[in-house]
Amino acid sequence: IKSDFTAAHRTLLADFPNVHEVVATTAPGTLLVLYSGPDEANAWCNALLTLIAARQERATRRRLLWRGGRLGGGDSAA
């Protein structure tokens, strides 16, 4: 959970100059975003969804690489 918060924190601060701080809350799956200027909640959510999708893609590829030796298969049975 800590690594997910760290990634979300880093992403929002890096991608949105008006975001000044991101704070984890005690409510599961909830962040407090401190910002100035216009509300960009949709853009923040899209950035976090992209982050999650990329992490899921990497996890899937690792499983495929582990099982088959390489993506796309290959016959490892002898």
All heavy atoms as a GROMACS GRO file, in nm:
protein
  590
    1ILE      N    1   0.084  -0.120   0.000
    1ILE     CA    2   0.000   0.000   0.000
    1ILE      C    3   0.087   0.125   0.000
    1ILE      O    4   0.058   0.221  -0.069
    1ILE     CB    5  -0.097   0.000   0.121
    1ILE    CG1    6  -0.197  -0.114   0.104
    1ILE    CG2    7  -0.168   0.131   0.135
    1ILE    CD1    8  -0.285  -0.136   0.222
    2LYS      N    9   0.197   0.121   0.076
    2LYS     CA   10   0.285   0.237   0.082
    2LYS      C   11   0.344   0.269  -0.055
    2LYS      O   12   0.354   0.385  -0.093
    2LYS     CB   13   0.396   0.211   0.184
    2LYS     CG   14   0.479   0.332   0.212
    2LYS     CD   15   0.576   0.306   0.326
    2LYS     CE   16   0.650   0.432   0.363
    2LYS     NZ   17   0.737   0.413   0.476
    3SER      N   18   0.380   0.167  -0.132
    3SER     CA   19   0.437   0.193  -0.265
    3SER      C   20   0.333   0.253  -0.358
    3SER      O   21   0.366   0.335  -0.443
    3SER     CB   22   0.495   0.065  -0.324
    3SER     OG   23   0.393  -0.029  -0.349
    4ASP      N   24   0.207   0.214  -0.345
    4ASP     CA   25   0.101   0.273  -0.427
    4ASP      C   26   0.085   0.421  -0.396
    4ASP      O   27   0.070   0.503  -0.485
    4ASP     CB   28  -0.031   0.202  -0.406
    4ASP     CG   29  -0.030   0.060  -0.460
    4ASP    OD1   30   0.054   0.030  -0.547
    4ASP    OD2   31  -0.112  -0.020  -0.416
    5PHE      N   32   0.086   0.455  -0.267
    5PHE     CA   33   0.076   0.596  -0.229
    5PHE      C   34   0.197   0.673  -0.282
    5PHE      O   35   0.182   0.783  -0.336
    5PHE     CB   36   0.066   0.615  -0.078
    5PHE     CG   37   0.083   0.759  -0.039
    5PHE    CD1   38  -0.017   0.851  -0.064
    5PHE    CD2   39   0.202   0.804   0.016
    5PHE    CE1   40   0.000   0.985  -0.032
    5PHE    CE2   41   0.220   0.937   0.047
    5PHE     CZ   42   0.118   1.028   0.024
    6THR      N   43   0.315   0.617  -0.268
    6THR     CA   44   0.436   0.684  -0.315
    6THR      C   45   0.427   0.712  -0.464
    6THR      O   46   0.460   0.823  -0.509
    6THR     CB   47   0.561   0.600  -0.282
    6THR    OG1   48   0.566   0.580  -0.141
    6THR    CG2   49   0.688   0.668  -0.329
    7ALA      N   50   0.382   0.616  -0.541
    7ALA     CA   51   0.369   0.635  -0.686
    7ALA      C   52   0.263   0.741  -0.718
    7ALA      O   53   0.285   0.826  -0.805
    7ALA     CB   54   0.334   0.502  -0.753
    8ALA      N   55   0.151   0.737  -0.648
    8ALA     CA   56   0.046   0.838  -0.671
    8ALA      C   57   0.096   0.976  -0.633
    8ALA      O   58   0.075   1.074  -0.707
    8ALA     CB   59  -0.078   0.802  -0.590
    9HIS      N   60   0.161   0.987  -0.520
    9HIS     CA   61   0.217   1.114  -0.472
    9HIS      C   62   0.314   1.171  -0.575
    9HIS      O   63   0.304   1.287  -0.616
    9HIS     CB   64   0.287   1.088  -0.338
    9HIS     CG   65   0.345   1.208  -0.274
    9HIS    ND1   66   0.477   1.241  -0.288
    9HIS    CD2   67   0.289   1.302  -0.193
    9HIS    CE1   68   0.501   1.352  -0.218
    9HIS    NE2   69   0.388   1.390  -0.160
   10ARG      N   70   0.406   1.088  -0.619
   10ARG     CA   71   0.508   1.130  -0.715
   10ARG      C   72   0.445   1.173  -0.847
   10ARG      O   73   0.481   1.276  -0.904
   10ARG     CB   74   0.606   1.015  -0.738
   10ARG     CG   75   0.727   1.052  -0.819
   10ARG     CD   76   0.824   0.936  -0.834
   10ARG     NE   77   0.861   0.881  -0.705
   10ARG     CZ   78   0.859   0.751  -0.676
   10ARG    NH1   79   0.821   0.663  -0.765
   10ARG    NH2   80   0.896   0.709  -0.557
   11THR      N   81   0.348   1.096  -0.895
   11THR     CA   82   0.283   1.126  -1.022
   11THR      C   83   0.208   1.259  -1.018
   11THR      O   84   0.223   1.342  -1.109
   11THR     CB   85   0.185   1.013  -1.060
   11THR    OG1   86   0.261   0.892  -1.079
   11THR    CG2   87   0.108   1.045  -1.187
   12LEU      N   88   0.128   1.279  -0.915
   12LEU     CA   89   0.050   1.403  -0.909
   12LEU      C   90   0.138   1.526  -0.892
   12LEU      O   91   0.114   1.629  -0.955
   12LEU     CB   92  -0.053   1.395  -0.796
   12LEU     CG   93  -0.166   1.293  -0.818
   12LEU    CD1   94  -0.257   1.287  -0.697
   12LEU    CD2   95  -0.244   1.325  -0.945
   13LEU      N   96   0.243   1.514  -0.810
   13LEU     CA   97   0.332   1.630  -0.793
   13LEU      C   98   0.412   1.659  -0.919
   13LEU      O   99   0.436   1.775  -0.953
   13LEU     CB  100   0.426   1.607  -0.675
   13LEU     CG  101   0.360   1.614  -0.536
   13LEU    CD1  102   0.463   1.576  -0.430
   13LEU    CD2  103   0.300   1.749  -0.509
   14ALA      N  104   0.452   1.556  -0.990
   14ALA     CA  105   0.534   1.575  -1.111
   14ALA      C  106   0.452   1.626  -1.229
   14ALA      O  107   0.499   1.710  -1.306
   14ALA     CB  108   0.603   1.444  -1.148
   15ASP      N  109   0.330   1.577  -1.243
   15ASP     CA  110   0.250   1.607  -1.362
   15ASP      C  111   0.163   1.731  -1.350
   15ASP      O  112   0.115   1.783  -1.451
   15ASP     CB  113   0.161   1.488  -1.397
   15ASP     CG  114   0.240   1.366  -1.443
   15ASP    OD1  115   0.363   1.378  -1.462
   15ASP    OD2  116   0.180   1.260  -1.459
   16PHE      N  117   0.139   1.778  -1.227
   16PHE     CA  118   0.047   1.890  -1.208
   16PHE      C  119   0.113   1.997  -1.121
   16PHE      O  120   0.121   1.982  -0.999
   16PHE     CB  121  -0.083   1.840  -1.143
   16PHE     CG  122  -0.154   1.738  -1.228
   16PHE    CD1  123  -0.136   1.603  -1.207
   16PHE    CD2  124  -0.237   1.779  -1.331
   16PHE    CE1  125  -0.199   1.509  -1.286
   16PHE    CE2  126  -0.302   1.686  -1.411
   16PHE     CZ  127  -0.282   1.551  -1.389
   17PRO      N  128   0.160   2.105  -1.183
   17PRO     CA  129   0.232   2.208  -1.107
   17PRO      C  130   0.148   2.278  -1.000
   17PRO      O  131   0.204   2.331  -0.904
   17PRO     CB  132   0.276   2.308  -1.214
   17PRO     CG  133   0.210   2.270  -1.340
   17PRO     CD  134   0.154   2.133  -1.324
   18ASN      N  135   0.015   2.276  -1.012
   18ASN     CA  136  -0.069   2.340  -0.911
   18ASN      C  137  -0.097   2.250  -0.791
   18ASN      O  138  -0.159   2.292  -0.695
   18ASN     CB  139  -0.202   2.386  -0.972
   18ASN     CG  140  -0.181   2.505  -1.064
   18ASN    OD1  141  -0.084   2.579  -1.052
   18ASN    ND2  142  -0.272   2.522  -1.158
   19VAL      N  143  -0.054   2.123  -0.798
   19VAL     CA  144  -0.068   2.034  -0.683
   19VAL      C  145   0.053   2.057  -0.593
   19VAL      O  146   0.168   2.046  -0.636
   19VAL     CB  147  -0.076   1.886  -0.727
   19VAL    CG1  148  -0.068   1.793  -0.606
   19VAL    CG2  149  -0.204   1.861  -0.805
   20HIS      N  150   0.026   2.092  -0.469
   20HIS     CA  151   0.133   2.125  -0.375
   20HIS      C  152   0.166   2.011  -0.280
   20HIS      O  153   0.280   1.999  -0.235
   20HIS     CB  154   0.095   2.249  -0.294
   20HIS     CG  155   0.065   2.366  -0.381
   20HIS    ND1  156   0.162   2.433  -0.455
   20HIS    CD2  157  -0.053   2.426  -0.412
   20HIS    CE1  158   0.105   2.530  -0.524
   20HIS    NE2  159  -0.025   2.528  -0.500
   21GLU      N  160   0.068   1.926  -0.252
   21GLU     CA  161   0.093   1.813  -0.164
   21GLU      C  162  -0.017   1.710  -0.183
   21GLU      O  163  -0.130   1.743  -0.220
   21GLU     CB  164   0.097   1.858  -0.018
   21GLU     CG  165   0.138   1.750   0.080
   21GLU     CD  166   0.275   1.690   0.050
   21GLU    OE1  167   0.376   1.750   0.090
   21GLU    OE2  168   0.280   1.584  -0.013
   22VAL      N  169   0.017   1.584  -0.161
   22VAL     CA  170  -0.078   1.474  -0.165
   22VAL      C  171  -0.062   1.401  -0.033
   22VAL      O  172   0.050   1.363   0.004
   22VAL     CB  173  -0.051   1.381  -0.285
   22VAL    CG1  174  -0.151   1.266  -0.287
   22VAL    CG2  175  -0.056   1.458  -0.416
   23VAL      N  176  -0.172   1.382   0.037
   23VAL     CA  177  -0.168   1.325   0.171
   23VAL      C  178  -0.252   1.198   0.174
   23VAL      O  179  -0.366   1.196   0.125
   23VAL     CB  180  -0.222   1.426   0.274
   23VAL    CG1  181  -0.220   1.368   0.414
   23VAL    CG2  182  -0.145   1.557   0.267
   24ALA      N  183  -0.197   1.091   0.231
   24ALA     CA  184  -0.275   0.969   0.252
   24ALA      C  185  -0.371   0.993   0.368
   24ALA      O  186  -0.339   1.064   0.462
   24ALA     CB  187  -0.181   0.853   0.283
   25THR      N  188  -0.488   0.934   0.359
   25THR     CA  189  -0.585   0.947   0.468
   25THR      C  190  -0.607   0.810   0.531
   25THR      O  191  -0.556   0.708   0.482
   25THR     CB  192  -0.720   1.000   0.415
   25THR    OG1  193  -0.779   0.900   0.332
   25THR    CG2  194  -0.702   1.129   0.338
   26THR      N  195  -0.684   0.806   0.638
   26THR     CA  196  -0.713   0.678   0.702
   26THR      C  197  -0.821   0.600   0.629
   26THR      O  198  -0.837   0.481   0.651
   26THR     CB  199  -0.758   0.701   0.848
   26THR    OG1  200  -0.870   0.788   0.849
   26THR    CG2  201  -0.645   0.762   0.930
   27ALA      N  202  -0.893   0.665   0.539
   27ALA     CA  203  -0.994   0.596   0.458
   27ALA      C  204  -0.926   0.522   0.343
   27ALA      O  205  -0.848   0.583   0.268
   27ALA     CB  206  -1.095   0.696   0.404
   28PRO      N  207  -0.949   0.394   0.328
   28PRO     CA  208  -0.884   0.317   0.221
   28PRO      C  209  -0.911   0.377   0.083
   28PRO      O  210  -1.024   0.416   0.052
   28PRO     CB  211  -0.948   0.178   0.233
   28PRO     CG  212  -1.001   0.171   0.371
   28PRO     CD  213  -1.039   0.311   0.408
   29GLY      N  214  -0.807   0.385   0.002
   29GLY     CA  215  -0.820   0.434  -0.135
   29GLY      C  216  -0.852   0.581  -0.147
   29GLY      O  217  -0.900   0.626  -0.250
   30THR      N  218  -0.822   0.659  -0.043
   30THR     CA  219  -0.856   0.801  -0.044
   30THR      C  220  -0.731   0.886  -0.024
   30THR      O  221  -0.650   0.860   0.064
   30THR     CB  222  -0.956   0.834   0.069
   30THR    OG1  223  -1.069   0.749   0.054
   30THR    CG2  224  -1.000   0.978   0.064
   31LEU      N  225  -0.715   0.986  -0.110
   31LEU     CA  226  -0.605   1.082  -0.100
   31LEU      C  227  -0.662   1.221  -0.081
   31LEU      O  228  -0.770   1.252  -0.132
   31LEU     CB  229  -0.522   1.081  -0.229
   31LEU     CG  230  -0.454   0.952  -0.270
   31LEU    CD1  231  -0.392   0.967  -0.408
   31LEU    CD2  232  -0.348   0.914  -0.168
   32LEU      N  233  -0.589   1.303  -0.012
   32LEU     CA  234  -0.622   1.444   0.000
   32LEU      C  235  -0.523   1.520  -0.087
   32LEU      O  236  -0.402   1.506  -0.071
   32LEU     CB  237  -0.609   1.489   0.146
   32LEU     CG  238  -0.630   1.638   0.174
   32LEU    CD1  239  -0.773   1.678   0.139
   32LEU    CD2  240  -0.601   1.667   0.320
   33VAL      N  241  -0.574   1.596  -0.183
   33VAL     CA  242  -0.489   1.670  -0.276
   33VAL      C  243  -0.498   1.818  -0.242
   33VAL      O  244  -0.606   1.877  -0.247
   33VAL     CB  245  -0.532   1.645  -0.423
   33VAL    CG1  246  -0.444   1.724  -0.519
   33VAL    CG2  247  -0.528   1.496  -0.455
   34LEU      N  248  -0.386   1.875  -0.206
   34LEU     CA  249  -0.379   2.018  -0.177
   34LEU      C  250  -0.328   2.089  -0.302
   34LEU      O  251  -0.220   2.057  -0.352
   34LEU     CB  252  -0.285   2.044  -0.059
   34LEU     CG  253  -0.319   1.966   0.070
   34LEU    CD1  254  -0.211   1.988   0.173
   34LEU    CD2  255  -0.454   2.008   0.122
   35TYR      N  256  -0.406   2.183  -0.351
   35TYR     CA  257  -0.372   2.248  -0.477
   35TYR      C  258  -0.416   2.393  -0.476
   35TYR      O  259  -0.494   2.435  -0.392
   35TYR     CB  260  -0.437   2.174  -0.595
   35TYR     CG  261  -0.587   2.184  -0.596
   35TYR    CD1  262  -0.650   2.280  -0.674
   35TYR    CD2  263  -0.666   2.100  -0.518
   35TYR    CE1  264  -0.788   2.292  -0.675
   35TYR    CE2  265  -0.803   2.110  -0.518
   35TYR     CZ  266  -0.864   2.206  -0.597
   35TYR     OH  267  -1.001   2.217  -0.598
   36SER      N  268  -0.365   2.466  -0.573
   36SER     CA  269  -0.412   2.603  -0.596
   36SER      C  270  -0.455   2.611  -0.742
   36SER      O  271  -0.416   2.528  -0.823
   36SER     CB  272  -0.299   2.704  -0.567
   36SER     OG  273  -0.189   2.679  -0.653
   37GLY      N  274  -0.535   2.709  -0.772
   37GLY     CA  275  -0.581   2.723  -0.910
   37GLY      C  276  -0.705   2.640  -0.935
   37GLY      O  277  -0.774   2.598  -0.842
   38PRO      N  278  -0.730   2.612  -1.063
   38PRO     CA  279  -0.853   2.541  -1.099
   38PRO      C  280  -0.849   2.395  -1.055
   38PRO      O  281  -0.743   2.333  -1.046
   38PRO     CB  282  -0.857   2.552  -1.252
   38PRO     CG  283  -0.718   2.577  -1.293
   38PRO     CD  284  -0.652   2.652  -1.181
   39ASP      N  285  -0.967   2.341  -1.029
   39ASP     CA  286  -0.984   2.201  -0.994
   39ASP      C  287  -0.955   2.116  -1.118
   39ASP      O  288  -1.014   2.138  -1.223
   39ASP     CB  289  -1.129   2.182  -0.948
   39ASP     CG  290  -1.164   2.040  -0.915
   39ASP    OD1  291  -1.086   1.948  -0.945
   39ASP    OD2  292  -1.271   2.020  -0.858
   40GLU      N  293  -0.864   2.020  -1.106
   40GLU     CA  294  -0.832   1.931  -1.217
   40GLU      C  295  -0.856   1.786  -1.176
   40GLU      O  296  -0.781   1.696  -1.214
   40GLU     CB  297  -0.686   1.949  -1.258
   40GLU     CG  298  -0.652   2.088  -1.309
   40GLU     CD  299  -0.507   2.097  -1.349
   40GLU    OE1  300  -0.477   2.069  -1.467
   40GLU    OE2  301  -0.423   2.129  -1.262
   41ALA      N  302  -0.963   1.764  -1.100
   41ALA     CA  303  -0.989   1.630  -1.045
   41ALA      C  304  -0.997   1.523  -1.153
   41ALA      O  305  -0.944   1.413  -1.136
   41ALA     CB  306  -1.117   1.632  -0.962
   42ASN      N  307  -1.061   1.552  -1.265
   42ASN     CA  308  -1.070   1.452  -1.373
   42ASN      C  309  -0.932   1.418  -1.427
   42ASN      O  310  -0.902   1.301  -1.452
   42ASN     CB  311  -1.160   1.501  -1.486
   42ASN     CG  312  -1.307   1.499  -1.448
   42ASN    OD1  313  -1.348   1.424  -1.360
   42ASN    ND2  314  -1.385   1.583  -1.512
   43ALA      N  315  -0.848   1.516  -1.446
   43ALA     CA  316  -0.712   1.493  -1.496
   43ALA      C  317  -0.630   1.415  -1.393
   43ALA      O  318  -0.551   1.327  -1.429
   43ALA     CB  319  -0.643   1.624  -1.531
   44TRP      N  320  -0.647   1.446  -1.264
   44TRP     CA  321  -0.575   1.372  -1.159
   44TRP      C  322  -0.616   1.225  -1.161
   44TRP      O  323  -0.532   1.136  -1.155
   44TRP     CB  324  -0.602   1.431  -1.021
   44TRP     CG  325  -0.567   1.574  -1.004
   44TRP    CD1  326  -0.472   1.646  -1.072
   44TRP    CD2  327  -0.627   1.666  -0.912
   44TRP    NE1  328  -0.470   1.776  -1.028
   44TRP    CE2  329  -0.564   1.790  -0.930
   44TRP    CE3  330  -0.728   1.655  -0.818
   44TRP    CZ2  331  -0.598   1.903  -0.856
   44TRP    CZ3  332  -0.763   1.766  -0.743
   44TRP    CH2  333  -0.698   1.889  -0.762
   45CYS      N  334  -0.746   1.202  -1.169
   45CYS     CA  335  -0.796   1.064  -1.173
   45CYS      C  336  -0.744   0.990  -1.296
   45CYS      O  337  -0.703   0.874  -1.286
   45CYS     CB  338  -0.948   1.062  -1.170
   45CYS     SG  339  -1.018   1.108  -1.010
   46ASN      N  340  -0.745   1.055  -1.410
   46ASN     CA  341  -0.695   0.992  -1.533
   46ASN      C  342  -0.547   0.957  -1.520
   46ASN      O  343  -0.504   0.851  -1.564
   46ASN     CB  344  -0.718   1.081  -1.654
   46ASN     CG  345  -0.864   1.084  -1.695
   46ASN    OD1  346  -0.939   0.992  -1.666
   46ASN    ND2  347  -0.904   1.190  -1.761
   47ALA      N  348  -0.468   1.046  -1.459
   47ALA     CA  349  -0.326   1.019  -1.439
   47ALA      C  350  -0.307   0.898  -1.348
   47ALA      O  351  -0.221   0.812  -1.373
   47ALA     CB  352  -0.256   1.141  -1.382
   48LEU      N  353  -0.387   0.888  -1.243
   48LEU     CA  354  -0.376   0.775  -1.152
   48LEU      C  355  -0.425   0.646  -1.217
   48LEU      O  356  -0.366   0.539  -1.196
   48LEU     CB  357  -0.452   0.804  -1.022
   48LEU     CG  358  -0.395   0.919  -0.939
   48LEU    CD1  359  -0.483   0.946  -0.819
   48LEU    CD2  360  -0.251   0.892  -0.897
   49LEU      N  361  -0.530   0.653  -1.298
   49LEU     CA  362  -0.577   0.534  -1.369
   49LEU      C  363  -0.473   0.486  -1.470
   49LEU      O  364  -0.453   0.365  -1.486
   49LEU     CB  365  -0.710   0.563  -1.439
   49LEU     CG  366  -0.830   0.579  -1.347
   49LEU    CD1  367  -0.952   0.627  -1.425
   49LEU    CD2  368  -0.860   0.449  -1.275
   50THR      N  369  -0.405   0.578  -1.536
   50THR     CA  370  -0.297   0.542  -1.628
   50THR      C  371  -0.183   0.474  -1.552
   50THR      O  372  -0.127   0.375  -1.599
   50THR     CB  373  -0.246   0.668  -1.702
   50THR    OG1  374  -0.354   0.724  -1.776
   50THR    CG2  375  -0.130   0.636  -1.795
   51LEU      N  376  -0.150   0.526  -1.436
   51LEU     CA  377  -0.047   0.467  -1.351
   51LEU      C  378  -0.086   0.324  -1.313
   51LEU      O  379  -0.004   0.232  -1.323
   51LEU     CB  380  -0.028   0.552  -1.225
   51LEU     CG  381   0.067   0.501  -1.120
   51LEU    CD1  382   0.210   0.503  -1.171
   51LEU    CD2  383   0.055   0.586  -0.994
   52ILE      N  384  -0.210   0.303  -1.273
   52ILE     CA  385  -0.257   0.170  -1.234
   52ILE      C  386  -0.253   0.074  -1.352
   52ILE      O  387  -0.207  -0.039  -1.341
   52ILE     CB  388  -0.400   0.179  -1.176
   52ILE    CG1  389  -0.397   0.250  -1.042
   52ILE    CG2  390  -0.464   0.041  -1.163
   52ILE    CD1  391  -0.534   0.292  -0.992
   53ALA      N  392  -0.297   0.121  -1.469
   53ALA     CA  393  -0.297   0.036  -1.589
   53ALA      C  394  -0.156  -0.005  -1.627
   53ALA      O  395  -0.131  -0.120  -1.662
   53ALA     CB  396  -0.365   0.110  -1.705
   54ALA      N  397  -0.061   0.088  -1.616
   54ALA     CA  398   0.078   0.056  -1.649
   54ALA      C  399   0.134  -0.047  -1.551
   54ALA      O  400   0.206  -0.139  -1.591
   54ALA     CB  401   0.163   0.183  -1.647
   55ARG      N  402   0.102  -0.034  -1.424
   55ARG     CA  403   0.148  -0.131  -1.323
   55ARG      C  404   0.088  -0.269  -1.349
   55ARG      O  405   0.155  -0.370  -1.336
   55ARG     CB  406   0.114  -0.084  -1.183
   55ARG     CG  407   0.199   0.030  -1.138
   55ARG     CD  408   0.158   0.077  -1.002
   55ARG     NE  409   0.278   0.127  -0.937
   55ARG     CZ  410   0.308   0.110  -0.811
   55ARG    NH1  411   0.226   0.046  -0.732
   55ARG    NH2  412   0.420   0.156  -0.762
   56GLN      N  413  -0.039  -0.273  -1.385
   56GLN     CA  414  -0.103  -0.401  -1.414
   56GLN      C  415  -0.042  -0.466  -1.537
   56GLN      O  416  -0.022  -0.586  -1.541
   56GLN     CB  417  -0.254  -0.383  -1.431
   56GLN     CG  418  -0.324  -0.352  -1.301
   56GLN     CD  419  -0.471  -0.319  -1.319
   56GLN    OE1  420  -0.516  -0.283  -1.427
   56GLN    NE2  421  -0.546  -0.330  -1.211
   57GLU      N  422  -0.011  -0.385  -1.638
   57GLU     CA  423   0.052  -0.436  -1.760
   57GLU      C  424   0.189  -0.496  -1.728
   57GLU      O  425   0.222  -0.604  -1.774
   57GLU     CB  426   0.065  -0.324  -1.863
   57GLU     CG  427   0.139  -0.363  -1.988
   57GLU     CD  428   0.066  -0.465  -2.073
   57GLU    OE1  429  -0.056  -0.477  -2.062
   57GLU    OE2  430   0.133  -0.536  -2.151
   58ARG      N  431   0.268  -0.427  -1.647
   58ARG     CA  432   0.400  -0.480  -1.609
   58ARG      C  433   0.387  -0.609  -1.530
   58ARG      O  434   0.461  -0.704  -1.551
   58ARG     CB  435   0.479  -0.376  -1.529
   58ARG     CG  436   0.536  -0.265  -1.615
   58ARG     CD  437   0.639  -0.183  -1.541
   58ARG     NE  438   0.593  -0.128  -1.415
   58ARG     CZ  439   0.536  -0.010  -1.398
   58ARG    NH1  440   0.517   0.068  -1.503
   58ARG    NH2  441   0.498   0.032  -1.280
   59ALA      N  442   0.289  -0.615  -1.440
   59ALA     CA  443   0.269  -0.736  -1.361
   59ALA      C  444   0.228  -0.853  -1.450
   59ALA      O  445   0.276  -0.965  -1.433
   59ALA     CB  446   0.164  -0.712  -1.254
   60THR      N  447   0.143  -0.828  -1.549
   60THR     CA  448   0.101  -0.932  -1.641
   60THR      C  449   0.219  -0.981  -1.723
   60THR      O  450   0.238  -1.101  -1.741
   60THR     CB  451  -0.010  -0.880  -1.734
   60THR    OG1  452  -0.121  -0.841  -1.653
   60THR    CG2  453  -0.054  -0.984  -1.834
   61ARG      N  454   0.301  -0.890  -1.771
   61ARG     CA  455   0.418  -0.929  -1.850
   61ARG      C  456   0.516  -1.011  -1.768
   61ARG      O  457   0.572  -1.108  -1.816
   61ARG     CB  458   0.489  -0.806  -1.906
   61ARG     CG  459   0.415  -0.745  -2.020
   61ARG     CD  460   0.492  -0.630  -2.078
   61ARG     NE  461   0.414  -0.572  -2.183
   61ARG     CZ  462   0.465  -0.512  -2.288
   61ARG    NH1  463   0.595  -0.499  -2.298
   61ARG    NH2  464   0.388  -0.463  -2.381
   62ARG      N  465   0.535  -0.974  -1.642
   62ARG     CA  466   0.626  -1.052  -1.556
   62ARG      C  467   0.574  -1.194  -1.542
   62ARG      O  468   0.651  -1.288  -1.548
   62ARG     CB  469   0.640  -0.986  -1.419
   62ARG     CG  470   0.742  -0.876  -1.416
   62ARG     CD  471   0.778  -0.841  -1.273
   62ARG     NE  472   0.663  -0.791  -1.199
   62ARG     CZ  473   0.633  -0.664  -1.183
   62ARG    NH1  474   0.710  -0.571  -1.234
   62ARG    NH2  475   0.528  -0.628  -1.114
   63ARG      N  476   0.443  -1.210  -1.522
   63ARG     CA  477   0.387  -1.345  -1.509
   63ARG      C  478   0.406  -1.423  -1.638
   63ARG      O  479   0.441  -1.540  -1.636
   63ARG     CB  480   0.240  -1.338  -1.472
   63ARG     CG  481   0.216  -1.306  -1.326
   63ARG     CD  482   0.073  -1.333  -1.286
   63ARG     NE  483  -0.024  -1.257  -1.360
   63ARG     CZ  484  -0.067  -1.135  -1.327
   63ARG    NH1  485  -0.020  -1.074  -1.221
   63ARG    NH2  486  -0.157  -1.074  -1.400
   64LEU      N  487   0.383  -1.359  -1.754
   64LEU     CA  488   0.400  -1.426  -1.881
   64LEU      C  489   0.546  -1.464  -1.904
   64LEU      O  490   0.576  -1.573  -1.952
   64LEU     CB  491   0.350  -1.338  -1.996
   64LEU     CG  492   0.198  -1.320  -2.003
   64LEU    CD1  493   0.163  -1.218  -2.111
   64LEU    CD2  494   0.128  -1.451  -2.029
   65LEU      N  495   0.637  -1.375  -1.872
   65LEU     CA  496   0.778  -1.405  -1.888
   65LEU      C  497   0.820  -1.520  -1.798
   65LEU      O  498   0.897  -1.607  -1.837
   65LEU     CB  499   0.863  -1.280  -1.858
   65LEU     CG  500   0.856  -1.170  -1.963
   65LEU    CD1  501   0.924  -1.044  -1.911
   65LEU    CD2  502   0.922  -1.216  -2.092
   66TRP      N  503   0.769  -1.521  -1.678
   66TRP     CA  504   0.805  -1.625  -1.583
   66TRP      C  505   0.754  -1.761  -1.629
   66TRP      O  506   0.823  -1.861  -1.623
   66TRP     CB  507   0.749  -1.591  -1.445
   66TRP     CG  508   0.785  -1.693  -1.343
   66TRP    CD1  509   0.903  -1.708  -1.280
   66TRP    CD2  510   0.700  -1.797  -1.292
   66TRP    NE1  511   0.900  -1.812  -1.193
   66TRP    CE2  512   0.775  -1.869  -1.198
   66TRP    CE3  513   0.570  -1.834  -1.317
   66TRP    CZ2  514   0.723  -1.978  -1.129
   66TRP    CZ3  515   0.518  -1.942  -1.248
   66TRP    CH2  516   0.595  -2.012  -1.156
   67ARG      N  517   0.632  -1.765  -1.680
   67ARG     CA  518   0.572  -1.892  -1.721
   67ARG      C  519   0.631  -1.946  -1.850
   67ARG      O  520   0.654  -2.064  -1.862
   67ARG     CB  521   0.422  -1.877  -1.737
   67ARG     CG  522   0.351  -1.862  -1.606
   67ARG     CD  523   0.204  -1.859  -1.627
   67ARG     NE  524   0.138  -1.842  -1.499
   67ARG     CZ  525   0.014  -1.805  -1.485
   67ARG    NH1  526  -0.059  -1.780  -1.590
   67ARG    NH2  527  -0.039  -1.792  -1.366
   68GLY      N  528   0.649  -1.859  -1.948
   68GLY     CA  529   0.685  -1.909  -2.081
   68GLY      C  530   0.827  -1.880  -2.122
   68GLY      O  531   0.872  -1.925  -2.226
   69GLY      N  532   0.898  -1.802  -2.045
   69GLY     CA  533   1.035  -1.768  -2.083
   69GLY      C  534   1.044  -1.641  -2.164
   69GLY      O  535   1.141  -1.571  -2.157
   70ARG      N  536   0.941  -1.614  -2.243
   70ARG     CA  537   0.937  -1.490  -2.321
   70ARG      C  538   0.795  -1.466  -2.367
   70ARG      O  539   0.716  -1.559  -2.376
   70ARG     CB  540   1.033  -1.496  -2.438
   70ARG     CG  541   0.998  -1.600  -2.539
   70ARG     CD  542   1.099  -1.606  -2.650
   70ARG     NE  543   1.107  -1.747  -2.684
   70ARG     CZ  544   1.208  -1.804  -2.736
   70ARG    NH1  545   1.314  -1.735  -2.764
   70ARG    NH2  546   1.209  -1.931  -2.766
   71LEU      N  547   0.765  -1.341  -2.399
   71LEU     CA  548   0.631  -1.308  -2.448
   71LEU      C  549   0.610  -1.373  -2.584
   71LEU      O  550   0.702  -1.390  -2.662
   71LEU     CB  551   0.615  -1.156  -2.462
   71LEU     CG  552   0.597  -1.082  -2.332
   71LEU    CD1  553   0.593  -0.932  -2.358
   71LEU    CD2  554   0.468  -1.122  -2.262
   72GLY      N  555   0.489  -1.409  -2.611
   72GLY     CA  556   0.460  -1.471  -2.738
   72GLY      C  557   0.477  -1.622  -2.732
   72GLY      O  558   0.462  -1.692  -2.830
   73GLY      N  559   0.512  -1.673  -2.617
   73GLY     CA  560   0.518  -1.817  -2.599
   73GLY      C  561   0.652  -1.875  -2.632
   73GLY      O  562   0.754  -1.834  -2.581
   74GLY      N  563   0.652  -1.964  -2.725
   74GLY     CA  564   0.772  -2.041  -2.749
   74GLY      C  565   0.751  -2.176  -2.684
   74GLY      O  566   0.695  -2.184  -2.575
   75ASP      N  567   0.792  -2.280  -2.748
   75ASP     CA  568   0.771  -2.413  -2.693
   75ASP      C  569   0.890  -2.453  -2.609
   75ASP      O  570   0.996  -2.485  -2.660
   75ASP     CB  571   0.748  -2.512  -2.808
   75ASP     CG  572   0.698  -2.645  -2.759
   75ASP    OD1  573   0.679  -2.659  -2.636
   75ASP    OD2  574   0.677  -2.735  -2.843
   76SER      N  575   0.871  -2.452  -2.476
   76SER     CA  576   0.980  -2.489  -2.388
   76SER      C  577   0.970  -2.634  -2.344
   76SER      O  578   1.054  -2.682  -2.272
   76SER     CB  579   0.982  -2.396  -2.265
   76SER     OG  580   0.861  -2.410  -2.194
   77ALA      N  581   0.864  -2.702  -2.389
   77ALA     CA  582   0.850  -2.842  -2.351
   77ALA      C  583   0.942  -2.928  -2.436
   77ALA      O  584   0.956  -2.907  -2.556
   77ALA     CB  585   0.704  -2.887  -2.370
   78ALA      N  586   1.005  -3.022  -2.372
   78ALA     CA  587   1.097  -3.110  -2.448
   78ALA      C  588   1.040  -3.247  -2.461
   78ALA      O  589   0.972  -3.299  -2.381
   78ALA     CB  590   1.232  -3.116  -2.377
   0.00000   0.00000   0.00000
